[in-house]
Amino acid sequence: MPEELPILYRDELIVVIDKPPNLLVHRSEIDRHETRFAIQILRDQIGQYVWPAHRLDRGTSGVLLFGLNREIAGALGRQFDAGSVEKRYWAVVRGFPPDSGSIDHALSRQRDPYEFRGERSSDEAQPALTHFRKLAEIELPVAVDRYPSSRYALLELDPVTGRRHQLRRHLKHIAHPIIGDATYGKGRHNRYFAEHLNCHRLLLACTQMNFDHPVSGQRLEMKAPVSGEFAATLALFNWNRDQ
């Protein structure tokens, strides 16, 4: 049976999926050996070419928008650029962050190795803003690091800007990295979750996205509740939250 992706919404112009973790959106020079891509799987599934309107990191799951032609994808992409798309993420992080707050921290531009760099392009840090709210927390009587116990929290994240790896980099910046993040996280905590809690993924998911339909103008609300290892981890911690 060909692989299929969960479709949250589809009409004659757009399709929205719930992207699984550990799936690239499109082919990448960084992962040349990879043979599975959301674009290819979805194209074969619906029998139409698709164009992504934005990106999700390979390890991040959740709401992902596609246009069914290049112009519609471009119109959706401009909504992201204008900041009119509302995005909500869930993340499990190390430590106990404040109950709520904002991370206003500029991020240096990160480029793909093959990305074109024009004369006017700049690598200067770009403004980046993320709001967060703590939904739950737990302290485990396990010495994962140098402390006799280990603290973790579930956060709801609202990225106002859309810089590359923004949420992962912002949470590292405030010393509460996301569990399962091999680049910006803490290896000991990642290994503890994998070896003892059977959770091998990045615990970051886009659970909701609101945007305007590019033709009708209707405000659409897409939701993708966490599932699989993410949901199992929340259940293990008795973090049974409404999504």
WOWOMO-V568053 format. One record per residue. N is the residue number from 1. PSI is psi as a letter, one per 30 degrees, with the letter a starting at -180 (999 if undefined). Layout:
<<N | PSI> <N | PSI>>
This chain:
<<1 | k> <2 | k> <3 | k> <4 | l> <5 | k> <6 | k> <7 | k> <8 | e> <9 | k> <10 | k> <11 | a> <12 | f> <13 | e> <14 | l> <15 | k> <16 | k> <17 | l> <18 | j> <19 | k> <20 | l> <21 | l> <22 | h> <23 | k> <24 | k> <25 | e> <26 | l> <27 | k> <28 | k> <29 | f> <30 | e> <31 | i> <32 | f> <33 | f> <34 | k> <35 | f> <36 | k> <37 | k> <38 | e> <39 | e> <40 | e> <41 | e> <42 | e> <43 | e> <44 | e> <45 | e> <46 | f> <47 | g> <48 | l> <49 | k> <50 | l> <51 | k> <52 | k> <53 | f> <54 | a> <55 | l> <56 | k> <57 | l> <58 | e> <59 | f> <60 | k> <61 | l> <62 | a> <63 | k> <64 | k> <65 | k> <66 | k> <67 | l> <68 | g> <69 | l> <70 | e> <71 | e> <72 | e> <73 | e> <74 | e> <75 | e> <76 | e> <77 | e> <78 | f> <79 | e> <80 | e> <81 | e> <82 | f> <83 | g> <84 | f> <85 | k> <86 | k> <87 | k> <88 | k> <89 | l> <90 | k> <91 | k> <92 | k> <93 | l> <94 | k> <95 | a> <96 | j> <97 | l> <98 | l> <99 | e> <100 | l> <101 | a> <102 | k> <103 | j> <104 | j> <105 | j> <106 | k> <107 | k> <108 | k> <109 | k> <110 | k> <111 | l> <112 | l> <113 | f> <114 | g> <115 | k> <116 | k> <117 | j> <118 | l> <119 | e> <120 | f> <121 | l> <122 | k> <123 | g> <124 | l> <125 | k> <126 | k> <127 | k> <128 | k> <129 | k> <130 | k> <131 | k> <132 | l> <133 | k> <134 | k> <135 | e> <136 | l> <137 | l> <138 | k> <139 | j> <140 | k> <141 | h> <142 | k> <143 | i> <144 | e> <145 | b> <146 | f> <147 | l> <148 | f> <149 | l> <150 | k> <151 | k> <152 | l> <153 | l> <154 | k> <155 | k> <156 | k> <157 | k> <158 | j> <159 | j> <160 | e> <161 | l> <162 | h> <163 | l> <164 | k> <165 | g> <166 | e> <167 | e> <168 | e> <169 | e> <170 | e> <171 | e> <172 | e> <173 | e> <174 | g> <175 | h> <176 | i> <177 | l> <178 | k> <179 | k> <180 | g> <181 | j> <182 | f> <183 | e> <184 | f> <185 | a> <186 | j> <187 | e> <188 | e> <189 | e> <190 | e> <191 | e> <192 | e> <193 | e> <194 | e> <195 | e> <196 | f> <197 | g> <198 | h> <199 | j> <200 | g> <201 | l> <202 | k> <203 | i> <204 | k> <205 | k> <206 | j> <207 | f> <208 | k> <209 | k> <210 | k> <211 | l> <212 | k> <213 | k> <214 | f> <215 | e> <216 | f> <217 | f> <218 | k> <219 | k> <220 | k> <221 | j> <222 | k> <223 | k> <224 | i> <225 | k> <226 | l> <227 | a> <228 | b> <229 | e> <230 | e> <231 | e> <232 | e> <233 | e> <234 | e> <235 | e> <236 | e> <237 | g> <238 | h> <239 | i> <240 | i> <241 | k> <242 | k> <243 | 999>>
